[in-house]
Amino acid sequence: MSETVIAPPVRQAPYNREAVARVIAERRHLDGPLMPVLHGVQDALGHVPSGAVGQIAQALNLSRAEVHGVITYYHHFRQEPARGPVLQVCRAESCRSVGGEALLAQARANGSCTVEAVYCLGLCAQSPAVMLQGQPHACMTPAKLDELMAEAGDFR
């Protein structure tokens, strides 16, 4: 006779349930509300906590797998809080053609920011471009990036 083994519940890290509920209440009426809700949660909390997946899924009548799938599909969504300031480095063709890949490698080697590769910051005429804490910086050079990241260390 085999025994049934029940796994213990998965412990979720605490998160601000009320903030998530406010975002859901503000955006659930929109057509296709999942993306606006996820953006709102990340804007409010800095990431989409794993514990919020069930709350969002239940509120929008979706499965946890559907919500998790969207979060993991789009690079924009973070599942963990960023470590330090967030530096986004453009990897679109215009920026890549004038040194964007080297800037990305330089930023990752620096370690003073959370570095995210993004596809188009809309500054193609002033490539290469980066965005630090939501502030765009165009015509970026390795020296300018070093200076910007030194300043970013002061954000910590």
Secondary structure, 3 states (H helix, E strand, C coil): CCCCCCCCCCCCCCCCHHHHHHHHHHHCCCCCCHHHHHHHHHHHHCCCCHHHHHHHHHHHCCCHHHHHHHHHHCCCCCCCCCCCCEEEEECCHHHHCCCHHHHHHHHHHHCCCEEEEECCCCCHHHCCCEEECCEEECCCCHHHHHHHHHHHHCCC
